[in-house]
Amino acid sequence: MAAKAKRQTTAPKRKQAQAAKKPVARKASPRRAAAMPKPAQANAPRTTRAPRPAQPQSQNAAESIPGFPGFDAFTNMMPVMDNSDPGQAYARCCNVIVSGMEDLIKYQSTFFQQFAEKQMKYINDSLQVRTLNEWTETQHEIAQENLNDLMDMATRSSERCVKIASEAFEPLNEELNKFIRQTGQAAA
């Protein structure tokens, strides 16, 4: 019976100990509190915007933009711009970019394949050394060759990227120059 009495006295103490160990809610830091959304106030008055008054539609675009006397001349040139087809120039630009990037990716993939093969050769060379000095010299040579190879690849890749960009924007440049000439002739 003594054991039963002991259990009855320890059970309330356990509950009190567990209640005392409950985690205490922490205050949010000021930065975190600013990021947390504020609860919507239920009694806050709702505001609505007043509808804008209807503005009369003008027949001429020049009338809708006061202070631009040359705007009507610009709107008269619009049919000239419709004769050119910038969509074809954009398509040619995209085709050049896609083919150039394809060549660049092929170049880089073959480079990294050869680079991995060289690394296997370097590992075999490193395992065949007998002294610490030989190993240090081998590692120095490996590091120098890897740096030279990576710099060469980076230089060639950047040159190819510049070539791709210059070739890709030639059709867009031609289209822009054509538009500028036509606009200048229409304005004259």
C-alpha positions in Angstrom: 0.0 0.0 0.0 2.8 2.3 0.6 3.8 2.0 -3.0 0.2 3.1 -4.0 0.3 6.1 -1.8 3.6 7.1 -3.3 2.3 6.9 -6.8 -0.7 9.1 -5.9 1.5 11.8 -4.5 3.9 11.8 -7.4 1.3 12.0 -10.2 0.2 15.6 -9.3 3.9 16.6 -9.0 4.6 15.3 -12.5 1.7 17.3 -13.9 3.0 20.4 -12.2 6.5 19.8 -13.5 5.2 19.3 -17.1 3.1 22.4 -16.9 6.1 24.3 -15.7 8.2 23.0 -18.6 5.8 24.2 -21.3 7.5 26.5 -23.8 7.0 30.1 -23.3 5.9 32.1 -26.4 8.7 34.4 -27.5 8.2 38.0 -28.7 8.8 38.4 -32.4 11.9 40.5 -33.3 11.1 44.0 -34.8 12.3 42.9 -38.2 10.1 39.8 -38.1 7.2 41.7 -36.7 7.4 44.2 -39.6 7.3 41.3 -42.1 4.3 39.7 -40.6 0.9 40.7 -42.0 -1.2 42.8 -39.7 -4.6 41.4 -38.9 -7.5 43.1 -40.6 -9.6 45.3 -38.4 -13.2 44.1 -38.5 -14.7 47.5 -37.8 -12.5 49.5 -40.1 -14.5 51.7 -42.6 -14.2 50.6 -46.2 -13.2 53.1 -48.7 -14.1 53.1 -52.3 -12.7 55.2 -55.1 -15.0 57.5 -56.9 -15.3 56.7 -60.5 -13.4 58.8 -62.9 -15.4 61.2 -65.1 -15.6 60.1 -68.6 -13.2 61.9 -71.0 -14.3 62.5 -74.5 -12.5 60.5 -77.1 -10.7 62.7 -79.6 -10.8 61.9 -83.3 -7.2 62.9 -83.9 -4.3 61.6 -81.8 -2.6 65.0 -82.0 -5.4 66.5 -80.1 -5.0 64.0 -77.2 -1.4 65.1 -76.6 -1.2 68.9 -76.1 2.3 70.5 -76.4 3.6 68.1 -79.0 3.1 69.9 -82.4 5.1 67.3 -84.3 3.0 64.4 -83.1 0.5 64.5 -86.0 3.5 64.3 -88.4 4.7 61.2 -86.6 1.3 59.6 -86.8 1.2 60.2 -90.5 4.5 58.2 -90.8 2.9 55.1 -89.3 2.1 53.5 -92.6 5.8 53.7 -93.5 6.6 51.6 -90.4 4.1 49.0 -91.3 5.9 48.2 -94.5 8.9 46.7 -92.6 8.7 43.3 -91.0 10.6 43.3 -87.7 9.2 39.8 -86.9 11.5 38.3 -89.6 14.5 40.1 -88.3 13.7 38.8 -84.8 13.3 35.3 -86.0 16.7 35.5 -87.8 18.2 36.8 -84.6 16.8 34.0 -82.6 18.0 31.4 -85.1 21.6 32.7 -85.0 21.5 32.7 -81.2 20.2 29.1 -81.0 22.8 27.8 -83.5 25.6 29.7 -81.9 24.7 28.5 -78.4 24.5 24.9 -79.7 28.1 25.2 -81.1 29.2 26.7 -77.8 27.7 23.9 -75.7 29.3 21.3 -78.0 32.7 23.0 -77.7 32.4 23.2 -73.9 31.2 19.6 -73.5 34.1 18.2 -75.6 36.5 20.4 -73.6 35.2 19.1 -70.3 35.3 15.5 -71.5 39.0 15.9 -72.5 39.6 17.7 -69.2 38.2 14.7 -67.3 40.4 12.3 -69.3 43.4 14.5 -68.4 42.5 14.4 -64.7 42.5 10.6 -64.8 46.0 10.7 -66.4 47.1 13.2 -63.6 45.8 10.9 -60.9 47.8 8.0 -62.4 50.9 10.2 -62.5 50.4 11.2 -58.9 50.1 7.6 -57.8 53.4 6.7 -59.4 55.6 9.1 -57.6 58.0 7.8 -54.9 59.0 10.9 -52.9 57.3 13.9 -51.5 59.3 16.3 -53.7 58.2 14.4 -56.8 54.6 14.5 -55.7 54.8 18.3 -55.0 56.4 18.9 -58.5 53.7 16.8 -60.1 50.9 18.7 -58.3 52.4 22.0 -59.3 52.5 20.9 -63.0 48.9 19.6 -62.8 47.7 22.8 -61.3 49.6 24.9 -63.9 48.2 22.8 -66.8 44.6 22.9 -65.4 44.8 26.7 -65.0 46.1 27.1 -68.5 43.4 24.8 -70.0 40.6 26.6 -68.1 41.8 30.1 -69.1 42.1 29.0 -72.7 38.5 27.6 -72.6 37.2 30.7 -70.9 38.9 32.9 -73.5 37.6 30.9 -76.5 34.1 30.7 -74.9 33.9 34.5 -74.4 35.1 35.1 -78.0 32.4 32.8 -79.3 29.8 34.6 -77.2 30.8 38.0 -78.6 30.7 36.5 -82.1 27.2 35.1 -81.5 26.0 38.4 -80.1 27.4 40.4 -83.0 26.0 38.0 -85.6 22.6 37.7 -83.9 22.0 41.5 -83.7 22.9 42.2 -87.3 19.4 41.6 -88.6 17.9 43.7 -85.9 20.4 46.5 -86.6 19.6 46.4 -90.3 15.9 46.6 -89.6 16.4 49.5 -87.2 18.6 51.4 -89.7 16.0 50.8 -92.4 13.3 52.2 -90.1 15.4 55.2 -89.3 16.0 55.9 -93.1 12.3 55.5 -93.9 11.2 57.7 -91.0 13.7 60.4 -92.1 12.5 60.3 -95.7 8.9 60.5 -94.6 9.6 63.4 -92.3 11.5 65.3 -95.1 
